[in-house]
């Protein structure tokens, strides 16, 4: 049994840089392979926050989960 068993939707949100993008794609593939019935979503960090921004930066800038999704 794993932490994501039974999930229908999984959201992946990493830093807004090249490493974060590559890691997001790698993690999304792993999750998709393990949970073929789940939808995996990449949650983008707004580009106006800069190239190294992350979810905390988005939160601190006033973005809500609804804004990001």
PyMOL Python script that loads the backbone (N, CA, C, O; Angstrom):
from pymol import cmd

cmd.read_pdbstr("""\
ATOM      1  N   UNK A   1       0.851  -1.180   0.000  1.00  0.00           N
ATOM      2  CA  UNK A   1       0.000   0.000   0.000  1.00  0.00           C
ATOM      3  C   UNK A   1       0.895   1.241   0.000  1.00  0.00           C
ATOM      4  O   UNK A   1       1.909   1.294   0.697  1.00  0.00           O
ATOM      5  N   UNK A   2       0.502   2.228  -0.789  1.00  0.00           N
ATOM      6  CA  UNK A   2       1.296   3.454  -0.767  1.00  0.00           C
ATOM      7  C   UNK A   2       0.411   4.643  -0.422  1.00  0.00           C
ATOM      8  O   UNK A   2      -0.816   4.545  -0.406  1.00  0.00           O
ATOM      9  N   UNK A   3       1.048   5.744  -0.153  1.00  0.00           N
ATOM     10  CA  UNK A   3       0.379   6.961   0.294  1.00  0.00           C
ATOM     11  C   UNK A   3      -0.699   7.440  -0.670  1.00  0.00           C
ATOM     12  O   UNK A   3      -1.690   8.030  -0.239  1.00  0.00           O
ATOM     13  N   UNK A   4      -0.525   7.200  -1.963  1.00  0.00           N
ATOM     14  CA  UNK A   4      -1.443   7.732  -2.970  1.00  0.00           C
ATOM     15  C   UNK A   4      -2.522   6.749  -3.413  1.00  0.00           C
ATOM     16  O   UNK A   4      -3.340   7.083  -4.271  1.00  0.00           O
ATOM     17  N   UNK A   5      -2.540   5.549  -2.847  1.00  0.00           N
ATOM     18  CA  UNK A   5      -3.553   4.569  -3.234  1.00  0.00           C
ATOM     19  C   UNK A   5      -4.954   5.160  -3.121  1.00  0.00           C
ATOM     20  O   UNK A   5      -5.291   5.796  -2.122  1.00  0.00           O
ATOM     21  N   UNK A   6      -5.749   4.948  -4.134  1.00  0.00           N
ATOM     22  CA  UNK A   6      -7.132   5.386  -4.130  1.00  0.00           C
ATOM     23  C   UNK A   6      -7.344   6.832  -4.554  1.00  0.00           C
ATOM     24  O   UNK A   6      -8.485   7.282  -4.656  1.00  0.00           O
ATOM     25  N   UNK A   7      -6.286   7.550  -4.797  1.00  0.00           N
ATOM     26  CA  UNK A   7      -6.422   8.952  -5.215  1.00  0.00           C
ATOM     27  C   UNK A   7      -6.869   9.015  -6.665  1.00  0.00           C
ATOM     28  O   UNK A   7      -6.381   8.264  -7.510  1.00  0.00           O
ATOM     29  N   UNK A   8      -7.803   9.918  -6.948  1.00  0.00           N
ATOM     30  CA  UNK A   8      -8.255  10.117  -8.320  1.00  0.00           C
ATOM     31  C   UNK A   8      -7.481  11.232  -8.996  1.00  0.00           C
ATOM     32  O   UNK A   8      -7.281  11.214 -10.211  1.00  0.00           O
ATOM     33  N   UNK A   9      -7.045  12.203  -8.206  1.00  0.00           N
ATOM     34  CA  UNK A   9      -6.299  13.351  -8.721  1.00  0.00           C
ATOM     35  C   UNK A   9      -5.057  13.564  -7.875  1.00  0.00           C
ATOM     36  O   UNK A   9      -5.106  13.524  -6.646  1.00  0.00           O
ATOM     37  N   UNK A  10      -3.939  13.793  -8.559  1.00  0.00           N
ATOM     38  CA  UNK A  10      -2.683  14.087  -7.876  1.00  0.00           C
ATOM     39  C   UNK A  10      -2.102  15.333  -8.526  1.00  0.00           C
ATOM     40  O   UNK A  10      -2.034  15.431  -9.751  1.00  0.00           O
ATOM     41  N   UNK A  11      -1.686  16.282  -7.699  1.00  0.00           N
ATOM     42  CA  UNK A  11      -1.147  17.551  -8.180  1.00  0.00           C
ATOM     43  C   UNK A  11       0.332  17.627  -7.835  1.00  0.00           C
ATOM     44  O   UNK A  11       0.724  17.386  -6.693  1.00  0.00           O
ATOM     45  N   UNK A  12       1.148  17.964  -8.825  1.00  0.00           N
ATOM     46  CA  UNK A  12       2.594  18.074  -8.633  1.00  0.00           C
ATOM     47  C   UNK A  12       2.987  19.529  -8.868  1.00  0.00           C
ATOM     48  O   UNK A  12       2.665  20.109  -9.905  1.00  0.00           O
ATOM     49  N   UNK A  13       3.682  20.110  -7.897  1.00  0.00           N
ATOM     50  CA  UNK A  13       4.046  21.523  -7.991  1.00  0.00           C
ATOM     51  C   UNK A  13       5.443  21.709  -7.403  1.00  0.00           C
ATOM     52  O   UNK A  13       5.630  21.661  -6.188  1.00  0.00           O
ATOM     53  N   UNK A  14       6.412  21.919  -8.276  1.00  0.00           N
ATOM     54  CA  UNK A  14       7.790  22.128  -7.846  1.00  0.00           C
ATOM     55  C   UNK A  14       8.281  23.489  -8.315  1.00  0.00           C
ATOM     56  O   UNK A  14       7.530  24.252  -8.924  1.00  0.00           O
ATOM     57  N   UNK A  15       9.523  23.785  -8.035  1.00  0.00           N
ATOM     58  CA  UNK A  15      10.108  25.087  -8.368  1.00  0.00           C
ATOM     59  C   UNK A  15       9.949  25.433  -9.843  1.00  0.00           C
ATOM     60  O   UNK A  15       9.846  24.560 -10.705  1.00  0.00           O
ATOM     61  N   UNK A  16       9.935  26.727 -10.098  1.00  0.00           N
ATOM     62  CA  UNK A  16       9.739  27.267 -11.441  1.00  0.00           C
ATOM     63  C   UNK A  16      11.096  27.471 -12.137  1.00  0.00           C
ATOM     64  O   UNK A  16      11.423  28.573 -12.577  1.00  0.00           O
ATOM     65  N   UNK A  17      11.866  26.395 -12.224  1.00  0.00           N
ATOM     66  CA  UNK A  17      13.151  26.451 -12.920  1.00  0.00           C
ATOM     67  C   UNK A  17      13.325  25.150 -13.692  1.00  0.00           C
ATOM     68  O   UNK A  17      12.464  24.273 -13.635  1.00  0.00           O
ATOM     69  N   UNK A  18      14.428  25.024 -14.408  1.00  0.00           N
ATOM     70  CA  UNK A  18      14.644  23.847 -15.258  1.00  0.00           C
ATOM     71  C   UNK A  18      14.624  22.550 -14.447  1.00  0.00           C
ATOM     72  O   UNK A  18      14.003  21.566 -14.850  1.00  0.00           O
ATOM     73  N   UNK A  19      15.302  22.556 -13.313  1.00  0.00           N
ATOM     74  CA  UNK A  19      15.342  21.353 -12.475  1.00  0.00           C
ATOM     75  C   UNK A  19      13.949  21.009 -11.966  1.00  0.00           C
ATOM     76  O   UNK A  19      13.565  19.839 -11.951  1.00  0.00           O
ATOM     77  N   UNK A  20      13.188  22.021 -11.548  1.00  0.00           N
ATOM     78  CA  UNK A  20      11.830  21.785 -11.079  1.00  0.00           C
ATOM     79  C   UNK A  20      10.939  21.219 -12.172  1.00  0.00           C
ATOM     80  O   UNK A  20      10.141  20.314 -11.924  1.00  0.00           O
ATOM     81  N   UNK A  21      11.075  21.749 -13.375  1.00  0.00           N
ATOM     82  CA  UNK A  21      10.288  21.261 -14.515  1.00  0.00           C
ATOM     83  C   UNK A  21      10.632  19.799 -14.827  1.00  0.00           C
ATOM     84  O   UNK A  21       9.740  18.970 -15.008  1.00  0.00           O
ATOM     85  N   UNK A  22      11.922  19.498 -14.887  1.00  0.00           N
ATOM     86  CA  UNK A  22      12.352  18.125 -15.169  1.00  0.00           C
ATOM     87  C   UNK A  22      11.885  17.167 -14.077  1.00  0.00           C
ATOM     88  O   UNK A  22      11.431  16.060 -14.367  1.00  0.00           O
ATOM     89  N   UNK A  23      11.997  17.593 -12.838  1.00  0.00           N
ATOM     90  CA  UNK A  23      11.572  16.749 -11.714  1.00  0.00           C
ATOM     91  C   UNK A  23      10.068  16.550 -11.712  1.00  0.00           C
ATOM     92  O   UNK A  23       9.590  15.457 -11.408  1.00  0.00           O
ATOM     93  N   UNK A  24       9.317  17.588 -12.045  1.00  0.00           N
ATOM     94  CA  UNK A  24       7.864  17.476 -12.117  1.00  0.00           C
ATOM     95  C   UNK A  24       7.464  16.423 -13.136  1.00  0.00           C
ATOM     96  O   UNK A  24       6.610  15.581 -12.856  1.00  0.00           O
ATOM     97  N   UNK A  25       8.065  16.461 -14.302  1.00  0.00           N
ATOM     98  CA  UNK A  25       7.741  15.476 -15.341  1.00  0.00           C
ATOM     99  C   UNK A  25       8.119  14.061 -14.910  1.00  0.00           C
ATOM    100  O   UNK A  25       7.377  13.111 -15.158  1.00  0.00           O
ATOM    101  N   UNK A  26       9.270  13.930 -14.267  1.00  0.00           N
ATOM    102  CA  UNK A  26       9.717  12.610 -13.798  1.00  0.00           C
ATOM    103  C   UNK A  26       8.767  12.073 -12.717  1.00  0.00           C
ATOM    104  O   UNK A  26       8.380  10.905 -12.756  1.00  0.00           O
ATOM    105  N   UNK A  27       8.399  12.914 -11.770  1.00  0.00           N
ATOM    106  CA  UNK A  27       7.492  12.492 -10.699  1.00  0.00           C
ATOM    107  C   UNK A  27       6.106  12.167 -11.258  1.00  0.00           C
ATOM    108  O   UNK A  27       5.490  11.178 -10.862  1.00  0.00           O
ATOM    109  N   UNK A  28       5.626  12.990 -12.165  1.00  0.00           N
ATOM    110  CA  UNK A  28       4.312  12.738 -12.774  1.00  0.00           C
ATOM    111  C   UNK A  28       4.291  11.394 -13.487  1.00  0.00           C
ATOM    112  O   UNK A  28       3.295  10.675 -13.421  1.00  0.00           O
ATOM    113  N   UNK A  29       5.370  11.051 -14.164  1.00  0.00           N
ATOM    114  CA  UNK A  29       5.433   9.748 -14.853  1.00  0.00           C
ATOM    115  C   UNK A  29       5.418   8.598 -13.853  1.00  0.00           C
ATOM    116  O   UNK A  29       4.720   7.603 -14.049  1.00  0.00           O
ATOM    117  N   UNK A  30       6.184   8.739 -12.793  1.00  0.00           N
ATOM    118  CA  UNK A  30       6.219   7.689 -11.767  1.00  0.00           C
ATOM    119  C   UNK A  30       4.823   7.486 -11.175  1.00  0.00           C
ATOM    120  O   UNK A  30       4.362   6.354 -11.024  1.00  0.00           O
ATOM    121  N   UNK A  31       4.160   8.588 -10.844  1.00  0.00           N
ATOM    122  CA  UNK A  31       2.817   8.486 -10.272  1.00  0.00           C
ATOM    123  C   UNK A  31       1.854   7.864 -11.270  1.00  0.00           C
ATOM    124  O   UNK A  31       1.055   7.001 -10.907  1.00  0.00           O
ATOM    125  N   UNK A  32       1.922   8.294 -12.523  1.00  0.00           N
ATOM    126  CA  UNK A  32       1.048   7.732 -13.559  1.00  0.00           C
ATOM    127  C   UNK A  32       1.264   6.239 -13.737  1.00  0.00           C
ATOM    128  O   UNK A  32       0.310   5.486 -13.931  1.00  0.00           O
ATOM    129  N   UNK A  33       2.523   5.811 -13.671  1.00  0.00           N
ATOM    130  CA  UNK A  33       2.826   4.388 -13.805  1.00  0.00           C
ATOM    131  C   UNK A  33       2.276   3.587 -12.623  1.00  0.00           C
ATOM    132  O   UNK A  33       1.792   2.468 -12.795  1.00  0.00           O
ATOM    133  N   UNK A  34       2.353   4.167 -11.424  1.00  0.00           N
ATOM    134  CA  UNK A  34       1.896   3.475 -10.215  1.00  0.00           C
ATOM    135  C   UNK A  34       0.381   3.529 -10.044  1.00  0.00           C
ATOM    136  O   UNK A  34      -0.224   2.606  -9.499  1.00  0.00           O
ATOM    137  N   UNK A  35      -0.221   4.614 -10.514  1.00  0.00           N
ATOM    138  CA  UNK A  35      -1.658   4.827 -10.367  1.00  0.00           C
ATOM    139  C   UNK A  35      -2.283   5.125 -11.730  1.00  0.00           C
ATOM    140  O   UNK A  35      -2.627   6.272 -12.012  1.00  0.00           O
ATOM    141  N   UNK A  36      -2.430   4.118 -12.566  1.00  0.00           N
ATOM    142  CA  UNK A  36      -2.899   4.354 -13.935  1.00  0.00           C
ATOM    143  C   UNK A  36      -4.303   4.956 -14.026  1.00  0.00           C
ATOM    144  O   UNK A  36      -4.651   5.531 -15.058  1.00  0.00           O
ATOM    145  N   UNK A  37      -5.106   4.841 -12.986  1.00  0.00           N
ATOM    146  CA  UNK A  37      -6.460   5.390 -13.024  1.00  0.00           C
ATOM    147  C   UNK A  37      -6.546   6.806 -12.473  1.00  0.00           C
ATOM    148  O   UNK A  37      -7.619   7.409 -12.486  1.00  0.00           O
ATOM    149  N   UNK A  38      -5.442   7.339 -11.995  1.00  0.00           N
ATOM    150  CA  UNK A  38      -5.434   8.694 -11.438  1.00  0.00           C
ATOM    151  C   UNK A  38      -5.071   9.712 -12.519  1.00  0.00           C
ATOM    152  O   UNK A  38      -4.351   9.403 -13.469  1.00  0.00           O
ATOM    153  N   UNK A  39      -5.577  10.915 -12.355  1.00  0.00           N
ATOM    154  CA  UNK A  39      -5.185  12.034 -13.211  1.00  0.00           C
ATOM    155  C   UNK A  39      -4.077  12.791 -12.493  1.00  0.00           C
ATOM    156  O   UNK A  39      -4.229  13.173 -11.332  1.00  0.00           O
ATOM    157  N   UNK A  40      -2.972  13.005 -13.179  1.00  0.00           N
ATOM    158  CA  UNK A  40      -1.838  13.713 -12.591  1.00  0.00           C
ATOM    159  C   UNK A  40      -1.759  15.084 -13.255  1.00  0.00           C
ATOM    160  O   UNK A  40      -1.706  15.195 -14.480  1.00  0.00           O
ATOM    161  N   UNK A  41      -1.752  16.121 -12.428  1.00  0.00           N
ATOM    162  CA  UNK A  41      -1.741  17.487 -12.928  1.00  0.00           C
ATOM    163  C   UNK A  41      -0.458  18.199 -12.520  1.00  0.00           C
ATOM    164  O   UNK A  41      -0.018  18.110 -11.373  1.00  0.00           O
ATOM    165  N   UNK A  42       0.123  18.892 -13.461  1.00  0.00           N
ATOM    166  CA  UNK A  42       1.268  19.756 -13.182  1.00  0.00           C
ATOM    167  C   UNK A  42       0.705  21.120 -12.833  1.00  0.00           C
ATOM    168  O   UNK A  42       0.001  21.737 -13.633  1.00  0.00           O
ATOM    169  N   UNK A  43       1.017  21.585 -11.640  1.00  0.00           N
ATOM    170  CA  UNK A  43       0.552  22.903 -11.204  1.00  0.00           C
ATOM    171  C   UNK A  43       1.683  23.894 -11.453  1.00  0.00           C
ATOM    172  O   UNK A  43       2.729  23.814 -10.810  1.00  0.00           O
ATOM    173  N   UNK A  44       1.480  24.827 -12.382  1.00  0.00           N
ATOM    174  CA  UNK A  44       2.548  25.769 -12.706  1.00  0.00           C
ATOM    175  C   UNK A  44       2.657  26.895 -11.676  1.00  0.00           C
ATOM    176  O   UNK A  44       1.657  27.348 -11.119  1.00  0.00           O
ATOM    177  N   UNK A  45       3.863  27.323 -11.444  1.00  0.00           N
ATOM    178  CA  UNK A  45       4.122  28.503 -10.632  1.00  0.00           C
ATOM    179  C   UNK A  45       4.093  29.698 -11.599  1.00  0.00           C
ATOM    180  O   UNK A  45       4.718  29.636 -12.658  1.00  0.00           O
ATOM    181  N   UNK A  46       3.390  30.767 -11.264  1.00  0.00           N
ATOM    182  CA  UNK A  46       3.320  31.919 -12.166  1.00  0.00           C
ATOM    183  C   UNK A  46       4.713  32.441 -12.532  1.00  0.00           C
ATOM    184  O   UNK A  46       5.569  32.624 -11.666  1.00  0.00           O
ATOM    185  N   UNK A  47       4.918  32.672 -13.809  1.00  0.00           N
ATOM    186  CA  UNK A  47       6.238  33.098 -14.294  1.00  0.00           C
ATOM    187  C   UNK A  47       6.609  34.494 -13.814  1.00  0.00           C
ATOM    188  O   UNK A  47       7.789  34.843 -13.782  1.00  0.00           O
ATOM    189  N   UNK A  48       5.605  35.303 -13.435  1.00  0.00           N
ATOM    190  CA  UNK A  48       5.929  36.642 -12.957  1.00  0.00           C
ATOM    191  C   UNK A  48       6.668  36.628 -11.620  1.00  0.00           C
ATOM    192  O   UNK A  48       7.158  37.664 -11.172  1.00  0.00           O
ATOM    193  N   UNK A  49       6.749  35.457 -10.981  1.00  0.00           N
ATOM    194  CA  UNK A  49       7.457  35.336  -9.702  1.00  0.00           C
ATOM    195  C   UNK A  49       8.947  35.049  -9.894  1.00  0.00           C
ATOM    196  O   UNK A  49       9.712  35.055  -8.929  1.00  0.00           O
ATOM    197  N   UNK A  50       9.350  34.803 -11.122  1.00  0.00           N
ATOM    198  CA  UNK A  50      10.766  34.565 -11.393  1.00  0.00           C
ATOM    199  C   UNK A  50      11.081  33.099 -11.606  1.00  0.00           C
ATOM    200  O   UNK A  50      10.250  32.218 -11.384  1.00  0.00           O
ATOM    201  N   UNK A  51      12.311  32.866 -12.045  1.00  0.00           N
ATOM    202  CA  UNK A  51      12.733  31.538 -12.459  1.00  0.00           C
ATOM    203  C   UNK A  51      13.004  30.548 -11.352  1.00  0.00           C
ATOM    204  O   UNK A  51      13.116  29.354 -11.631  1.00  0.00           O
ATOM    205  N   UNK A  52      13.114  30.975 -10.120  1.00  0.00           N
ATOM    206  CA  UNK A  52      13.384  30.034  -9.027  1.00  0.00           C
ATOM    207  C   UNK A  52      12.249  30.007  -8.013  1.00  0.00           C
ATOM    208  O   UNK A  52      12.413  29.501  -6.903  1.00  0.00           O
ATOM    209  N   UNK A  53      11.098  30.551  -8.397  1.00  0.00           N
ATOM    210  CA  UNK A  53       9.956  30.617  -7.488  1.00  0.00           C
ATOM    211  C   UNK A  53       9.404  29.220  -7.214  1.00  0.00           C
ATOM    212  O   UNK A  53       9.523  28.310  -8.035  1.00  0.00           O
ATOM    213  N   UNK A  54       8.799  29.079  -6.042  1.00  0.00           N
ATOM    214  CA  UNK A  54       8.162  27.819  -5.671  1.00  0.00           C
ATOM    215  C   UNK A  54       6.778  28.103  -5.095  1.00  0.00           C
ATOM    216  O   UNK A  54       6.311  29.242  -5.116  1.00  0.00           O
ATOM    217  N   UNK A  55       6.133  27.074  -4.589  1.00  0.00           N
ATOM    218  CA  UNK A  55       4.773  27.196  -4.085  1.00  0.00           C
ATOM    219  C   UNK A  55       4.684  28.193  -2.928  1.00  0.00           C
ATOM    220  O   UNK A  55       3.698  28.923  -2.822  1.00  0.00           O
ATOM    221  N   UNK A  56       5.683  28.234  -2.072  1.00  0.00           N
ATOM    222  CA  UNK A  56       5.692  29.188  -0.964  1.00  0.00           C
ATOM    223  C   UNK A  56       5.737  30.620  -1.490  1.00  0.00           C
ATOM    224  O   UNK A  56       5.042  31.499  -0.982  1.00  0.00           O
ATOM    225  N   UNK A  57       6.557  30.843  -2.508  1.00  0.00           N
ATOM    226  CA  UNK A  57       6.628  32.182  -3.109  1.00  0.00           C
ATOM    227  C   UNK A  57       5.266  32.581  -3.683  1.00  0.00           C
ATOM    228  O   UNK A  57       4.837  33.724  -3.528  1.00  0.00           O
ATOM    229  N   UNK A  58       4.598  31.652  -4.334  1.00  0.00           N
ATOM    230  CA  UNK A  58       3.281  31.941  -4.901  1.00  0.00           C
ATOM    231  C   UNK A  58       2.285  32.283  -3.787  1.00  0.00           C
ATOM    232  O   UNK A  58       1.505  33.228  -3.909  1.00  0.00           O
ATOM    233  N   UNK A  59       2.324  31.516  -2.720  1.00  0.00           N
ATOM    234  CA  UNK A  59       1.442  31.777  -1.578  1.00  0.00           C
ATOM    235  C   UNK A  59       1.726  33.156  -0.977  1.00  0.00           C
ATOM    236  O   UNK A  59       0.805  33.931  -0.719  1.00  0.00           O
ATOM    237  N   UNK A  60       3.003  33.450  -0.759  1.00  0.00           N
ATOM    238  CA  UNK A  60       3.382  34.730  -0.173  1.00  0.00           C
ATOM    239  C   UNK A  60       3.033  35.926  -1.070  1.00  0.00           C
ATOM    240  O   UNK A  60       2.849  37.044  -0.588  1.00  0.00           O
ATOM    241  N   UNK A  61       2.945  35.671  -2.381  1.00  0.00           N
ATOM    242  CA  UNK A  61       2.578  36.722  -3.326  1.00  0.00           C
ATOM    243  C   UNK A  61       1.051  36.886  -3.442  1.00  0.00           C
ATOM    244  O   UNK A  61       0.564  37.739  -4.184  1.00  0.00           O
ATOM    245  N   UNK A  62       0.308  36.056  -2.696  1.00  0.00           N
ATOM    246  CA  UNK A  62      -1.133  36.192  -2.680  1.00  0.00           C
ATOM    247  C   UNK A  62      -1.907  35.253  -3.592  1.00  0.00           C
ATOM    248  O   UNK A  62      -3.132  35.338  -3.667  1.00  0.00           O
ATOM    249  N   UNK A  63      -1.216  34.368  -4.279  1.00  0.00           N
ATOM    250  CA  UNK A  63      -1.899  33.408  -5.142  1.00  0.00           C
ATOM    251  C   UNK A  63      -2.600  32.360  -4.275  1.00  0.00           C
ATOM    252  O   UNK A  63      -2.056  31.912  -3.266  1.00  0.00           O
ATOM    253  N   UNK A  64      -3.795  31.982  -4.674  1.00  0.00           N
ATOM    254  CA  UNK A  64      -4.531  30.935  -3.979  1.00  0.00           C
ATOM    255  C   UNK A  64      -4.447  29.644  -4.791  1.00  0.00           C
ATOM    256  O   UNK A  64      -4.013  29.648  -5.944  1.00  0.00           O
ATOM    257  N   UNK A  65      -4.863  28.554  -4.181  1.00  0.00           N
ATOM    258  CA  UNK A  65      -4.867  27.288  -4.922  1.00  0.00           C
ATOM    259  C   UNK A  65      -5.781  27.395  -6.138  1.00  0.00           C
ATOM    260  O   UNK A  65      -5.485  26.809  -7.179  1.00  0.00           O
ATOM    261  N   UNK A  66      -6.861  28.117  -6.029  1.00  0.00           N
ATOM    262  CA  UNK A  66      -7.770  28.308  -7.158  1.00  0.00           C
ATOM    263  C   UNK A  66      -7.070  29.064  -8.296  1.00  0.00           C
ATOM    264  O   UNK A  66      -7.266  28.747  -9.469  1.00  0.00           O
ATOM    265  N   UNK A  67      -6.251  30.065  -7.940  1.00  0.00           N
ATOM    266  CA  UNK A  67      -5.491  30.807  -8.958  1.00  0.00           C
ATOM    267  C   UNK A  67      -4.542  29.881  -9.708  1.00  0.00           C
ATOM    268  O   UNK A  67      -4.419  29.968 -10.930  1.00  0.00           O
ATOM    269  N   UNK A  68      -3.884  29.009  -8.987  1.00  0.00           N
ATOM    270  CA  UNK A  68      -2.860  28.153  -9.587  1.00  0.00           C
ATOM    271  C   UNK A  68      -3.455  27.026 -10.416  1.00  0.00           C
ATOM    272  O   UNK A  68      -2.873  26.605 -11.416  1.00  0.00           O
ATOM    273  N   UNK A  69      -4.612  26.543  -9.996  1.00  0.00           N
ATOM    274  CA  UNK A  69      -5.233  25.442 -10.732  1.00  0.00           C
ATOM    275  C   UNK A  69      -6.014  25.959 -11.907  1.00  0.00           C
ATOM    276  O   UNK A  69      -6.609  25.175 -12.647  1.00  0.00           O
TER     277      UNK A  69
END
""", "prot")
cmd.dss("prot")
cmd.show_as("cartoon", "prot")
cmd.util.cbc("prot")
cmd.orient("prot")
